[in-house]
Amino acid sequence: MNGDRALRQNYEQVLKRIREACEAAGRPPDSVRLLAVSKAFPAASVLALSALGQRAFGENYLQEALDKIAACSDERSSAAAGRGAEAGPAWELSRLEWHFIGPIQSNKTRPIAEHFDWVHSVEREKVARRLSEQRPDGLPPLELCIQVNVSGEASKSGVAPEGAIALALAVAELPRVRLRGLMAIPEPTDDVALQRARFAALKKLFERVRAALDPQAARDFDTLSMGMSADLESAVMEGATIVRVGSALFGARPATLRPST
């Protein structure tokens, strides 16, 4: 019970931070979506947060994510069956939305293409092409964001900023996927000015990429996935449309629960 109360308080506080950041930026509060990063937390935590109204969840580790998606689907299907006719279309509309946000190995693309709604971490044309080829025909297009290494860290995933336009043009031509925007994980810093400068650089690159796309692709290109628990306000001020928040919702991740990819 105490855990559920803490989760509710955390969720309300994060939503309040987003609303206040939008207000400070002169933006509508619904212009920023919350992506709850549930990596290393159990399906029970996802289900508890979904009961509060959260629908979009981000995962970094593939096998953990697949197990969690299955567990949540089974639990929600059982709950829907228990509701009987009360479930109806509204229950389907409330289905969870799964976002893959971790590094992608080429040999792991098929289950990502089959089980996720969004992928934020495309950094190579080869990966995007495999996701396109392996996306089942019966599913909606897989929503893709290109990850950009805005800090220039050698250890950080992402295409270099100067390669983003060429990669975007290639991804936009692929079937069964839809290019939606850019994502970045800048080097952590407490310097708010530096936070904002890096997010502003990604926003400027976003505008350059969108200008290079054909009109239809440019209309779909509407997403800036940037900002996390410690810097979401700076990200919102610079144009984020999705903020990825984990620890501010679920608390610190236990080291023993950090699985390999």
MILO-535391 format. One record per residue: residue number from 0; y, z, x of N, C-alpha, C in turn. Coordinates in steps of 0.02 Angstrom, whole numbers, plus 50000, padded with zeros to 5 digits. Last residue first. Example, Ala and Ser with C-alpha at 12.3 -4.5 7.8 and 13.67 -1.06 7.14 Angstrom:
[pt 1; [49888; 50354; 50642]; [49947; 50357; 50684]; [50002; 50394; 50645]]
[pt 0; [49716; 50390; 50660]; [49775; 50390; 50615]; [49835; 50390; 50660]]
This chain:
[pt 260; [49662; 48903; 51078]; [49669; 48846; 51033]; [49600; 48823; 51008]]
[pt 259; [49615; 49078; 51073]; [49628; 49016; 51107]; [49634; 48960; 51056]]
[pt 258; [49701; 49212; 50983]; [49643; 49170; 51002]; [49664; 49110; 51043]]
[pt 257; [49755; 49364; 50981]; [49782; 49300; 51001]; [49727; 49255; 51026]]
[pt 256; [49718; 49491; 50952]; [49709; 49442; 50899]; [49740; 49375; 50917]]
[pt 255; [49751; 49575; 51052]; [49680; 49561; 51044]; [49667; 49508; 50991]]
[pt 254; [49887; 49592; 51035]; [49864; 49549; 51090]; [49791; 49530; 51082]]
[pt 253; [49957; 49582; 50875]; [49912; 49618; 50920]; [49885; 49571; 50973]]
[pt 252; [50126; 49541; 50851]; [50057; 49516; 50850]; [50013; 49556; 50898]]
[pt 251; [50239; 49640; 50756]; [50215; 49617; 50822]; [50143; 49595; 50816]]
[pt 250; [50273; 49578; 50588]; [50272; 49627; 50641]; [50245; 49597; 50705]]
[pt 249; [50289; 49483; 50489]; [50224; 49515; 50494]; [50222; 49572; 50545]]
[pt 248; [50429; 49447; 50497]; [50393; 49453; 50434]; [50332; 49499; 50441]]
[pt 247; [50468; 49442; 50626]; [50514; 49476; 50580]; [50482; 49485; 50511]]
[pt 246; [50365; 49364; 50682]; [50366; 49436; 50694]; [50413; 49473; 50646]]
[pt 245; [50397; 49229; 50619]; [50334; 49264; 50620]; [50342; 49339; 50624]]
[pt 244; [50477; 49086; 50561]; [50483; 49158; 50571]; [50415; 49191; 50567]]
[pt 243; [50566; 48948; 50578]; [50497; 48969; 50587]; [50496; 49043; 50606]]
[pt 242; [50668; 48858; 50467]; [50664; 48909; 50519]; [50594; 48938; 50519]]
[pt 241; [50727; 48700; 50428]; [50668; 48743; 50426]; [50675; 48794; 50483]]
[pt 240; [50851; 48651; 50453]; [50828; 48647; 50384]; [50762; 48685; 50374]]
[pt 239; [50992; 48689; 50556]; [50920; 48694; 50543]; [50905; 48685; 50469]]
[pt 238; [51129; 48682; 50593]; [51099; 48630; 50551]; [51025; 48634; 50538]]
[pt 237; [51191; 48783; 50660]; [51192; 48718; 50692]; [51151; 48665; 50654]]
[pt 236; [51170; 48896; 50585]; [51239; 48876; 50597]; [51243; 48805; 50625]]
[pt 235; [51032; 48906; 50598]; [51061; 48886; 50533]; [51132; 48863; 50542]]
[pt 234; [51025; 48949; 50732]; [50995; 48885; 50712]; [51024; 48860; 50646]]
[pt 233; [51085; 49073; 50727]; [51115; 49021; 50768]; [51089; 48952; 50748]]
[pt 232; [50992; 49138; 50643]; [51062; 49130; 50622]; [51097; 49074; 50662]]
[pt 231; [50873; 49141; 50716]; [50877; 49097; 50658]; [50949; 49087; 50635]]
[pt 230; [50832; 49209; 50829]; [50891; 49166; 50834]; [50901; 49122; 50773]]
[pt 229; [50719; 49287; 50814]; [50775; 49314; 50853]; [50838; 49272; 50850]]
[pt 228; [50627; 49211; 50737]; [50649; 49278; 50715]; [50713; 49300; 50750]]
[pt 227; [50695; 49044; 50760]; [50640; 49090; 50748]; [50669; 49159; 50732]]
[pt 226; [50739; 48873; 50762]; [50758; 48942; 50747]; [50698; 48984; 50730]]
[pt 225; [50700; 48719; 50682]; [50724; 48756; 50740]; [50748; 48825; 50718]]
[pt 224; [50679; 48570; 50624]; [50638; 48631; 50628]; [50658; 48668; 50691]]
[pt 223; [50763; 48470; 50527]; [50774; 48502; 50592]; [50737; 48568; 50591]]
[pt 222; [50739; 48325; 50430]; [50716; 48392; 50448]; [50733; 48411; 50519]]
[pt 221; [50747; 48196; 50384]; [50793; 48245; 50356]; [50781; 48316; 50379]]
[pt 220; [50704; 48044; 50362]; [50717; 48084; 50422]; [50770; 48137; 50405]]
[pt 219; [50701; 47962; 50254]; [50650; 48014; 50258]; [50664; 48064; 50314]]
[pt 218; [50808; 47878; 50285]; [50812; 47919; 50225]; [50761; 47976; 50227]]
[pt 217; [50759; 47813; 50398]; [50816; 47858; 50406]; [50824; 47903; 50345]]
[pt 216; [50661; 47732; 50344]; [50641; 47786; 50388]; [50697; 47837; 50396]]
[pt 215; [50748; 47644; 50274]; [50698; 47685; 50239]; [50677; 47744; 50281]]
[pt 214; [50831; 47585; 50380]; [50859; 47624; 50324]; [50808; 47669; 50288]]
[pt 213; [50762; 47619; 50545]; [50779; 47573; 50491]; [50799; 47615; 50429]]
[pt 212; [50844; 47722; 50671]; [50789; 47705; 50626]; [50811; 47654; 50574]]
[pt 211; [50955; 47761; 50741]; [50914; 47708; 50770]; [50858; 47684; 50724]]
[pt 210; [51007; 47867; 50672]; [51047; 47806; 50674]; [51006; 47747; 50701]]
[pt 209; [50912; 47965; 50701]; [50917; 47939; 50633]; [50956; 47873; 50632]]
[pt 208; [50941; 47988; 50837]; [50877; 47960; 50817]; [50882; 47929; 50748]]
[pt 207; [51069; 48042; 50827]; [51059; 47981; 50865]; [50994; 47947; 50846]]
[pt 206; [51044; 48158; 50753]; [51088; 48106; 50725]; [51079; 48040; 50761]]
[pt 205; [50961; 48226; 50846]; [50936; 48209; 50779]; [50978; 48153; 50748]]
[pt 204; [51052; 48251; 50947]; [50997; 48204; 50959]; [50968; 48180; 50893]]
[pt 203; [51130; 48346; 50881]; [51161; 48284; 50903]; [51108; 48231; 50917]]
[pt 202; [51034; 48446; 50863]; [51064; 48414; 50804]; [51097; 48348; 50824]]
[pt 201; [51009; 48481; 50995]; [50955; 48450; 50956]; [50983; 48416; 50894]]
[pt 200; [51133; 48533; 51028]; [51109; 48475; 51065]; [51053; 48441; 51026]]
[pt 199; [51135; 48644; 50945]; [51184; 48590; 50933]; [51162; 48526; 50968]]
[pt 198; [51038; 48721; 51006]; [51025; 48695; 50938]; [51073; 48638; 50921]]
[pt 197; [51106; 48746; 51125]; [51042; 48710; 51127]; [51025; 48682; 51058]]
[pt 196; [51218; 48815; 51079]; [51227; 48753; 51117]; [51163; 48713; 51118]]
[pt 195; [51164; 48928; 51019]; [51197; 48878; 50977]; [51205; 48812; 51014]]
[pt 194; [51115; 48995; 51134]; [51071; 48977; 51078]; [51102; 48920; 51038]]
[pt 193; [51234; 49014; 51202]; [51184; 48969; 51230]; [51134; 48948; 51177]]
[pt 192; [51297; 49105; 51116]; [51330; 49041; 51132]; [51280; 48991; 51160]]
[pt 191; [51208; 49211; 51120]; [51216; 49174; 51058]; [51249; 49106; 51071]]
[pt 190; [51093; 49262; 51227]; [51160; 49233; 51230]; [51170; 49188; 51169]]
[pt 189; [50965; 49297; 51235]; [51006; 49337; 51190]; [51077; 49312; 51187]]
[pt 188; [50837; 49172; 51234]; [50896; 49201; 51264]; [50932; 49243; 51212]]
[pt 187; [50695; 49068; 51263]; [50725; 49127; 51231]; [50786; 49153; 51270]]
[pt 186; [50711; 48893; 51263]; [50696; 48952; 51303]; [50731; 49013; 51272]]
[pt 185; [50678; 48817; 51101]; [50717; 48827; 51162]; [50695; 48890; 51199]]
[pt 184; [50582; 48721; 51026]; [50574; 48793; 51040]; [50613; 48806; 51105]]
[pt 183; [50609; 48600; 50896]; [50617; 48624; 50964]; [50605; 48699; 50967]]
[pt 182; [50588; 48447; 50805]; [50574; 48518; 50813]; [50587; 48538; 50886]]
[pt 181; [50648; 48323; 50690]; [50638; 48349; 50757]; [50624; 48424; 50755]]
[pt 180; [50575; 48224; 50556]; [50631; 48252; 50595]; [50611; 48274; 50664]]
[pt 179; [50481; 48146; 50485]; [50529; 48186; 50448]; [50586; 48214; 50491]]
[pt 178; [50380; 48009; 50464]; [50423; 48042; 50513]; [50478; 48080; 50476]]
[pt 177; [50226; 48014; 50391]; [50297; 48003; 50378]; [50338; 48043; 50428]]
[pt 176; [50070; 47924; 50384]; [50111; 47979; 50408]; [50183; 47962; 50392]]
[pt 175; [50013; 47809; 50337]; [49982; 47873; 50317]; [50015; 47934; 50349]]
[pt 174; [50058; 47701; 50478]; [50040; 47715; 50407]; [50012; 47785; 50399]]
[pt 173; [50200; 47695; 50589]; [50129; 47710; 50576]; [50116; 47722; 50502]]
[pt 172; [50331; 47680; 50622]; [50295; 47620; 50603]; [50223; 47634; 50581]]
[pt 171; [50378; 47801; 50668]; [50402; 47778; 50603]; [50364; 47716; 50578]]
[pt 170; [50330; 47807; 50798]; [50298; 47848; 50746]; [50317; 47822; 50676]]
[pt 169; [50419; 47721; 50866]; [50347; 47706; 50864]; [50313; 47744; 50807]]
[pt 168; [50540; 47786; 50848]; [50533; 47717; 50824]; [50459; 47698; 50818]]
[pt 167; [50513; 47907; 50915]; [50526; 47906; 50843]; [50517; 47836; 50814]]
[pt 166; [50501; 47865; 51047]; [50444; 47894; 51014]; [50453; 47892; 50938]]
[pt 165; [50632; 47819; 51071]; [50576; 47773; 51076]; [50514; 47800; 51040]]
[pt 164; [50702; 47941; 51052]; [50715; 47884; 51009]; [50656; 47835; 51011]]
[pt 163; [50654; 48030; 51153]; [50644; 48044; 51082]; [50653; 47983; 51038]]
[pt 162; [50676; 48025; 51287]; [50620; 47987; 51261]; [50611; 47992; 51186]]
[pt 161; [50780; 48110; 51316]; [50791; 48038; 51326]; [50734; 47994; 51301]]
[pt 160; [50722; 48237; 51295]; [50771; 48210; 51247]; [50780; 48134; 51254]]
[pt 159; [50545; 48234; 51321]; [50611; 48241; 51348]; [50662; 48210; 51300]]
[pt 158; [50434; 48309; 51202]; [50459; 48250; 51236]; [50528; 48265; 51265]]
[pt 157; [50339; 48460; 51226]; [50392; 48421; 51195]; [50412; 48361; 51236]]
[pt 156; [50306; 48624; 51295]; [50286; 48560; 51265]; [50347; 48524; 51238]]
[pt 155; [50352; 48703; 51447]; [50361; 48696; 51374]; [50340; 48626; 51351]]
[pt 154; [50354; 48715; 51582]; [50296; 48743; 51547]; [50298; 48731; 51472]]
[pt 153; [50474; 48663; 51622]; [50414; 48628; 51642]; [50353; 48652; 51603]]
[pt 152; [50609; 48651; 51510]; [50561; 48695; 51544]; [50497; 48657; 51560]]
[pt 151; [50717; 48591; 51445]; [50693; 48562; 51507]; [50644; 48606; 51545]]
[pt 150; [50761; 48629; 51323]; [50779; 48672; 51379]; [50757; 48644; 51446]]
[pt 149; [50709; 48539; 51231]; [50782; 48540; 51240]; [50804; 48582; 51300]]
[pt 148; [50588; 48447; 51204]; [50597; 48500; 51254]; [50671; 48503; 51272]]
[pt 147; [50543; 48416; 51038]; [50586; 48397; 51094]; [50594; 48458; 51140]]
[pt 146; [50423; 48353; 50928]; [50446; 48411; 50967]; [50483; 48387; 51029]]
[pt 145; [50444; 48271; 50777]; [50437; 48262; 50850]; [50464; 48323; 50885]]
[pt 144; [50352; 48297; 50629]; [50413; 48308; 50668]; [50396; 48298; 50741]]
[pt 143; [50276; 48224; 50485]; [50278; 48235; 50557]; [50348; 48250; 50582]]
[pt 142; [50167; 48238; 50351]; [50237; 48244; 50371]; [50241; 48264; 50444]]
[pt 141; [50051; 48123; 50297]; [50059; 48183; 50338]; [50131; 48184; 50364]]
[pt 140; [50050; 48063; 50129]; [50066; 48053; 50200]; [50075; 48120; 50235]]
[pt 139; [49918; 48137; 50027]; [49986; 48112; 50037]; [49998; 48101; 50111]]
[pt 138; [49745; 48079; 50030]; [49796; 48131; 50038]; [49865; 48100; 50043]]
[pt 137; [49652; 47978; 50031]; [49666; 48011; 49968]; [49720; 48064; 49971]]
[pt 136; [49634; 47936; 50162]; [49672; 47894; 50116]; [49693; 47931; 50053]]
[pt 135; [49656; 48058; 50293]; [49617; 48029; 50238]; [49660; 47992; 50188]]
[pt 134; [49709; 48020; 50453]; [49731; 48049; 50390]; [49692; 48018; 50333]]
[pt 133; [49675; 47952; 50567]; [49626; 48000; 50542]; [49649; 48035; 50478]]
[pt 132; [49782; 47871; 50602]; [49716; 47840; 50591]; [49668; 47887; 50556]]
[pt 131; [49881; 47970; 50619]; [49888; 47917; 50569]; [49820; 47887; 50552]]
[pt 130; [49832; 48042; 50726]; [49844; 48076; 50662]; [49849; 48026; 50606]]
[pt 129; [49835; 47940; 50822]; [49771; 47968; 50801]; [49778; 48005; 50735]]
[pt 128; [49974; 47921; 50833]; [49931; 47866; 50811]; [49863; 47891; 50787]]
[pt 127; [50016; 48044; 50882]; [50039; 48021; 50817]; [49995; 47966; 50789]]
[pt 126; [49952; 48040; 51007]; [49935; 48092; 50959]; [49956; 48071; 50889]]
[pt 125; [50016; 47930; 51067]; [49943; 47931; 51059]; [49922; 47981; 51006]]
[pt 124; [50150; 47969; 51076]; [50131; 47917; 51028]; [50056; 47918; 51016]]
[pt 123; [50184; 48143; 51087]; [50158; 48082; 51117]; [50139; 48033; 51063]]
[pt 122; [50221; 48253; 51018]; [50260; 48239; 51078]; [50237; 48175; 51113]]
[pt 121; [50225; 48346; 50873]; [50207; 48280; 50901]; [50251; 48266; 50961]]
[pt 120; [50234; 48466; 50799]; [50230; 48467; 50872]; [50205; 48401; 50902]]
[pt 119; [50226; 48489; 50664]; [50293; 48494; 50694]; [50293; 48476; 50769]]
[pt 118; [50149; 48425; 50526]; [50139; 48437; 50597]; [50207; 48435; 50630]]
[pt 117; [50095; 48467; 50359]; [50148; 48451; 50408]; [50122; 48463; 50478]]
[pt 116; [49974; 48490; 50299]; [50025; 48452; 50262]; [50080; 48427; 50309]]
[pt 115; [49803; 48484; 50361]; [49873; 48508; 50361]; [49918; 48462; 50321]]
[pt 114; [49675; 48429; 50364]; [49686; 48494; 50331]; [49758; 48518; 50327]]
[pt 113; [49663; 48307; 50430]; [49626; 48317; 50368]; [49648; 48379; 50329]]
[pt 112; [49735; 48315; 50546]; [49752; 48262; 50498]; [49720; 48275; 50430]]
[pt 111; [49664; 48418; 50607]; [49734; 48428; 50590]; [49755; 48377; 50537]]
[pt 110; [49539; 48360; 50628]; [49545; 48415; 50580]; [49617; 48431; 50561]]
[pt 109; [49586; 48254; 50721]; [49554; 48240; 50657]; [49559; 48299; 50609]]
[pt 108; [49641; 48306; 50842]; [49685; 48277; 50791]; [49651; 48268; 50723]]
[pt 107; [49580; 48354; 50953]; [49585; 48400; 50896]; [49624; 48369; 50838]]
[pt 106; [49586; 48273; 51061]; [49520; 48279; 51029]; [49521; 48327; 50970]]
[pt 105; [49718; 48287; 51105]; [49697; 48224; 51072]; [49631; 48231; 51035]]
[pt 104; [49796; 48440; 51063]; [49752; 48403; 51107]; [49725; 48342; 51070]]
[pt 103; [49954; 48499; 51032]; [49898; 48461; 51003]; [49860; 48425; 51058]]
[pt 102; [50035; 48658; 51014]; [50019; 48599; 51054]; [49956; 48565; 51027]]
[pt 101; [50078; 48707; 50842]; [50059; 48718; 50911]; [50047; 48653; 50948]]
[pt 100; [50100; 48695; 50707]; [50159; 48700; 50750]; [50143; 48709; 50824]]
[pt 99; [50056; 48635; 50551]; [50031; 48646; 50619]; [50090; 48643; 50667]]
[pt 98; [50070; 48706; 50394]; [50107; 48670; 50447]; [50074; 48686; 50514]]
[pt 97; [50024; 48702; 50226]; [50005; 48721; 50294]; [50039; 48675; 50345]]
[pt 96; [50058; 48778; 50076]; [50074; 48719; 50117]; [50065; 48740; 50190]]
[pt 95; [49966; 48830; 49932]; [49997; 48843; 49997]; [50006; 48778; 50035]]
[pt 94; [50010; 48795; 49761]; [49964; 48792; 49818]; [50001; 48803; 49884]]
[pt 93; [50080; 48793; 49645]; [50094; 48848; 49691]; [50048; 48848; 49752]]
[pt 92; [50029; 48690; 49572]; [50095; 48681; 49602]; [50112; 48735; 49652]]
[pt 91; [49913; 48752; 49528]; [49908; 48699; 49578]; [49976; 48687; 49611]]
[pt 90; [49970; 48838; 49434]; [49933; 48866; 49491]; [49927; 48814; 49547]]
[pt 89; [50022; 48749; 49343]; [50068; 48792; 49380]; [50033; 48822; 49441]]
[pt 88; [49912; 48689; 49279]; [49950; 48652; 49329]; [49996; 48696; 49371]]
[pt 87; [49802; 48836; 49256]; [49832; 48771; 49238]; [49869; 48738; 49295]]
[pt 86; [49787; 48981; 49226]; [49804; 48952; 49292]; [49839; 48885; 49283]]
[pt 85; [49749; 49009; 49098]; [49816; 49031; 49119]; [49836; 48999; 49185]]
[pt 84; [49618; 48975; 49082]; [49668; 48926; 49059]; [49738; 48945; 49081]]
[pt 83; [49571; 49081; 49215]; [49551; 49033; 49164]; [49606; 48985; 49146]]
[pt 82; [49583; 49179; 49307]; [49638; 49171; 49259]; [49620; 49124; 49202]]
[pt 81; [49472; 49161; 49383]; [49478; 49221; 49344]; [49533; 49218; 49292]]
[pt 80; [49505; 49044; 49447]; [49449; 49044; 49400]; [49451; 49105; 49355]]
[pt 79; [49607; 49092; 49529]; [49623; 49044; 49476]; [49568; 49042; 49424]]
[pt 78; [49532; 49173; 49615]; [49584; 49204; 49572]; [49602; 49158; 49514]]
[pt 77; [49455; 49077; 49676]; [49422; 49130; 49638]; [49472; 49163; 49590]]
[pt 76; [49555; 49004; 49739]; [49513; 48971; 49689]; [49478; 49023; 49645]]
[pt 75; [49603; 49100; 49828]; [49647; 49078; 49774]; [49608; 49041; 49720]]
[pt 74; [49491; 49114; 49911]; [49517; 49171; 49875]; [49560; 49150; 49816]]
[pt 73; [49475; 48984; 49962]; [49421; 49015; 49924]; [49448; 49073; 49881]]
[pt 72; [49598; 48968; 50028]; [49579; 48923; 49974]; [49525; 48954; 49930]]
[pt 71; [49589; 49068; 50125]; [49641; 49072; 50075]; [49625; 49027; 50015]]
[pt 70; [49479; 49020; 50199]; [49476; 49086; 50168]; [49528; 49092; 50113]]
[pt 69; [49526; 48895; 50244]; [49467; 48899; 50201]; [49465; 48965; 50164]]
[pt 68; [49636; 48936; 50322]; [49646; 48891; 50265]; [49588; 48895; 50217]]
[pt 67; [49567; 49012; 50417]; [49615; 49045; 50372]; [49628; 49001; 50311]]
[pt 66; [49493; 48918; 50486]; [49458; 48974; 50454]; [49504; 49006; 50401]]
[pt 65; [49598; 48838; 50533]; [49548; 48810; 50487]; [49511; 48864; 50450]]
[pt 64; [49666; 48930; 50618]; [49699; 48902; 50559]; [49649; 48875; 50509]]
[pt 63; [49572; 48953; 50718]; [49596; 49008; 50677]; [49626; 48983; 50612]]
[pt 62; [49567; 48822; 50769]; [49508; 48852; 50737]; [49527; 48911; 50694]]
[pt 61; [49707; 48801; 50813]; [49672; 48760; 50764]; [49614; 48795; 50730]]
[pt 60; [49851; 48892; 50817]; [49784; 48888; 50845]; [49737; 48857; 50794]]
[pt 59; [49971; 48899; 50745]; [49970; 48870; 50813]; [49901; 48854; 50838]]
[pt 58; [50041; 48879; 50582]; [49987; 48901; 50625]; [49988; 48863; 50691]]
[pt 57; [50144; 48926; 50445]; [50136; 48890; 50508]; [50082; 48921; 50552]]
[pt 56; [50163; 48902; 50271]; [50138; 48943; 50325]; [50125; 48901; 50387]]
[pt 55; [50247; 48909; 50118]; [50237; 48871; 50179]; [50218; 48917; 50237]]
[pt 54; [50267; 49001; 50012]; [50216; 48948; 50005]; [50200; 48913; 50071]]
[pt 53; [50305; 49160; 49944]; [50307; 49116; 50002]; [50251; 49064; 49997]]
[pt 52; [50290; 49251; 49840]; [50325; 49188; 49827]; [50328; 49140; 49885]]
[pt 51; [50211; 49358; 49852]; [50283; 49372; 49846]; [50324; 49309; 49835]]
[pt 50; [50090; 49304; 49875]; [50099; 49338; 49811]; [50172; 49356; 49799]]
[pt 49; [50104; 49263; 50005]; [50106; 49212; 49953]; [50116; 49243; 49884]]
[pt 48; [50084; 49384; 50069]; [50151; 49355; 50069]; [50157; 49300; 50016]]
[pt 47; [49948; 49402; 50043]; [49996; 49453; 50021]; [50066; 49425; 50019]]
[pt 46; [49894; 49289; 50104]; [49888; 49296; 50031]; [49937; 49348; 50004]]
[pt 45; [49924; 49319; 50238]; [49950; 49258; 50206]; [49949; 49266; 50130]]
[pt 44; [49849; 49435; 50253]; [49921; 49438; 50261]; [49955; 49377; 50230]]
[pt 43; [49719; 49387; 50236]; [49745; 49436; 50189]; [49821; 49442; 50193]]
[pt 42; [49697; 49308; 50346]; [49710; 49275; 50282]; [49739; 49324; 50231]]
[pt 41; [49781; 49392; 50485]; [49725; 49372; 50443]; [49747; 49338; 50378]]
[pt 40; [49873; 49327; 50624]; [49868; 49373; 50569]; [49815; 49347; 50520]]
[pt 39; [49880; 49227; 50717]; [49853; 49291; 50739]; [49854; 49345; 50685]]
[pt 38; [50012; 49145; 50630]; [49962; 49144; 50684]; [49945; 49216; 50705]]
[pt 37; [50106; 49127; 50532]; [50053; 49177; 50520]; [50000; 49177; 50574]]
[pt 36; [50265; 49104; 50501]; [50217; 49090; 50555]; [50165; 49145; 50555]]
[pt 35; [50336; 49033; 50364]; [50307; 49096; 50387]; [50254; 49082; 50439]]
[pt 34; [50479; 48947; 50351]; [50409; 48936; 50368]; [50383; 49001; 50398]]
[pt 33; [50604; 48928; 50233]; [50570; 48977; 50277]; [50498; 48955; 50287]]
[pt 32; [50731; 48804; 50229]; [50666; 48829; 50208]; [50639; 48878; 50259]]
[pt 31; [50895; 48778; 50179]; [50852; 48801; 50234]; [50788; 48830; 50205]]
[pt 30; [50965; 48751; 50068]; [50963; 48697; 50118]; [50919; 48716; 50178]]
[pt 29; [50986; 48850; 49978]; [50922; 48814; 49972]; [50917; 48756; 50022]]
[pt 28; [51115; 48895; 50003]; [51059; 48936; 50026]; [50992; 48900; 50022]]
[pt 27; [51228; 48772; 50066]; [51191; 48799; 50010]; [51131; 48840; 50034]]
[pt 26; [51345; 48822; 50195]; [51290; 48781; 50172]; [51258; 48812; 50110]]
[pt 25; [51435; 48888; 50277]; [51460; 48847; 50222]; [51408; 48800; 50195]]
[pt 24; [51389; 48976; 50368]; [51393; 48906; 50390]; [51422; 48861; 50336]]
[pt 23; [51383; 49092; 50294]; [51429; 49090; 50351]; [51440; 49018; 50375]]
[pt 22; [51281; 49055; 50206]; [51348; 49069; 50181]; [51399; 49064; 50237]]
[pt 21; [51173; 49046; 50294]; [51196; 48986; 50258]; [51267; 48996; 50232]]
[pt 20; [51166; 49180; 50332]; [51181; 49129; 50382]; [51205; 49065; 50349]]
[pt 19; [51131; 49237; 50209]; [51195; 49255; 50240]; [51214; 49205; 50294]]
[pt 18; [51004; 49178; 50188]; [51059; 49169; 50139]; [51127; 49183; 50172]]
[pt 17; [50935; 49228; 50300]; [50944; 49156; 50291]; [51002; 49142; 50243]]
[pt 16; [50939; 49366; 50276]; [50969; 49338; 50337]; [50982; 49264; 50329]]
[pt 15; [50866; 49368; 50156]; [50936; 49389; 50156]; [50972; 49362; 50218]]
[pt 14; [50740; 49332; 50203]; [50774; 49288; 50155]; [50849; 49305; 50151]]
[pt 13; [50718; 49445; 50284]; [50723; 49379; 50314]; [50758; 49330; 50267]]
[pt 12; [50714; 49546; 50185]; [50764; 49548; 50238]; [50773; 49480; 50271]]
[pt 11; [50603; 49510; 50109]; [50669; 49511; 50077]; [50725; 49511; 50129]]
[pt 10; [50505; 49526; 50208]; [50516; 49461; 50177]; [50586; 49458; 50145]]
[pt 9; [50513; 49664; 50235]; [50526; 49615; 50288]; [50543; 49547; 50258]]
[pt 8; [50477; 49715; 50110]; [50542; 49730; 50138]; [50561; 49680; 50192]]
[pt 7; [50346; 49664; 50099]; [50396; 49646; 50050]; [50467; 49658; 50078]]
[pt 6; [50287; 49730; 50208]; [50290; 49657; 50207]; [50343; 49634; 50158]]
[pt 5; [50298; 49863; 50167]; [50333; 49841; 50227]; [50340; 49765; 50228]]
[pt 4; [50213; 49860; 50056]; [50284; 49877; 50047]; [50325; 49854; 50107]]
[pt 3; [50092; 49829; 50116]; [50121; 49782; 50068]; [50195; 49796; 50057]]
[pt 2; [50075; 49946; 50192]; [50081; 49881; 50225]; [50112; 49830; 50179]]
[pt 1; [50063; 50043; 50095]; [50121; 50045; 50139]; [50132; 49979; 50174]]
[pt 0; [49940; 50000; 50041]; [50000; 50000; 50000]; [50063; 50000; 50043]]
